[in-house]
Amino acid sequence: MRFVTLLPAVAAFGLLAGCSISSLTDQINPYRIDVRQGNYVDQEMVARLKKGMTREQVRFALGTPLIVDVFHPDRWDYVYRFQPGRGEPQQRTLSVFFVSDRLDRVEGDIEPGDAQAATAAPQAERSRVVEIAPAAED
């Protein structure tokens, strides 16, 4: 007789535990890692660029580009995406344009200059065209 009353009680507790598990998992926040992808390019790296630099010099200053388009061989794209464990993802892009295998212009949301000054100034516009001073001839 005990077995007959024990079996429905165990089944009822099992069903109740199964239904309440979602409220338990809502309280548990697992750790999520920060994911960084692409080429990290900062203001100091862009400040090293000079108009007229060769492709090798630009590659030395910025690193290997993430995207080299077959249809636009005179354009290199540096894309960086940061996805924090919690929060909104951030993406930064920088496009480098060449004319006759020499650096012509740089466009993107990274400005040349000092990193401390960039963090102090508010960022009103994400995309800019950066004018590059001509390189000194040797």
C-alpha positions in Angstrom: 0.0 0.0 0.0 2.9 2.4 0.7 4.3 1.8 -2.7 1.0 2.8 -4.3 0.9 6.2 -2.5 4.7 6.8 -2.9 4.6 6.4 -6.6 2.1 9.3 -7.3 4.0 11.5 -4.8 7.3 11.0 -6.6 5.7 11.6 -10.0 4.1 14.8 -8.7 7.4 16.1 -7.3 9.2 15.2 -10.5 6.7 17.2 -12.6 6.8 20.2 -10.3 10.6 20.1 -10.4 10.6 20.0 -14.2 8.3 23.0 -14.4 10.2 25.1 -11.9 13.6 24.6 -13.5 13.2 27.6 -15.9 12.9 30.0 -13.0 16.1 28.6 -11.6 18.0 29.0 -14.8 16.8 32.5 -15.2 18.7 33.4 -12.0 21.9 31.8 -13.2 24.0 34.0 -15.5 26.8 32.0 -17.2 30.0 33.7 -18.1 30.3 34.9 -21.6 33.7 35.7 -23.2 34.5 38.8 -25.1 35.0 38.1 -28.8 37.4 40.2 -30.8 37.6 39.6 -34.6 39.5 41.3 -37.4 42.2 43.9 -37.5 42.6 46.2 -34.5 43.6 49.6 -35.8 43.9 52.6 -33.5 44.6 56.3 -34.0 48.3 56.0 -33.5 48.6 53.5 -36.3 46.6 55.7 -38.7 48.7 58.7 -37.8 51.8 56.8 -39.1 50.3 56.8 -42.6 51.6 59.3 -45.2 50.3 60.0 -48.6 52.5 58.3 -51.2 53.5 55.3 -49.0 53.9 52.0 -50.8 51.7 49.0 -50.1 54.5 47.3 -48.1 54.9 50.4 -45.9 51.1 50.5 -45.3 51.1 46.8 -44.5 54.0 47.3 -42.0 52.1 50.2 -40.3 48.6 48.6 -40.2 49.2 44.9 -40.7 47.7 42.6 -43.3 44.2 43.8 -44.4 41.2 41.7 -43.5 39.6 42.2 -46.9 41.4 42.6 -50.3 38.6 42.7 -52.9 39.3 41.1 -56.3 37.1 43.7 -58.0 38.7 46.6 -56.2 42.5 45.8 -56.0 43.4 49.4 -55.1 41.3 49.2 -51.9 42.2 47.5 -48.6 39.6 47.2 -45.8 40.5 46.8 -42.2 37.5 45.7 -40.1 37.4 45.1 -36.4 34.4 43.8 -34.4 34.2 43.5 -30.7 31.4 41.6 -29.1 31.5 41.9 -25.3 30.1 39.1 -23.2 27.2 41.3 -22.2 26.2 44.3 -24.3 26.1 45.6 -27.8 28.7 44.7 -30.4 31.0 47.4 -31.7 32.4 47.6 -35.2 35.2 49.8 -36.7 36.2 50.0 -40.3 39.1 51.6 -42.1 39.5 51.6 -45.9 42.8 52.4 -47.5 42.9 53.5 -51.2 45.9 53.3 -53.5 46.6 55.0 -56.8 49.5 53.5 -58.9 50.4 51.4 -55.9 50.9 54.5 -53.7 48.7 55.5 -50.7 46.1 58.1 -51.8 43.5 58.4 -49.1 42.1 56.7 -46.0 38.4 56.6 -45.1 36.7 55.2 -42.0 35.7 55.7 -38.5 39.2 55.9 -37.1 41.0 59.3 -37.0 44.7 59.9 -37.0 46.1 61.4 -33.8 46.6 60.9 -30.1 44.6 58.1 -28.4 44.1 60.1 -25.3 42.6 63.0 -27.2 40.3 60.7 -29.1 38.8 59.3 -26.0 38.3 62.7 -24.5 36.4 64.1 -27.6 32.9 62.9 -28.2 32.4 60.9 -31.3 29.6 62.6 -33.3 30.2 61.0 -36.7 31.4 57.5 -37.3 32.7 57.8 -40.8 35.3 60.3 -42.0 37.7 61.0 -44.8 41.2 61.5 -43.5 43.5 63.8 -45.5 47.1 62.4 -45.6 50.2 64.6 -45.8 52.5 63.7 -48.7 55.6 61.6 -47.8 58.9 63.3 -47.7 61.1 62.3 -50.7 64.5 60.7 -49.9 
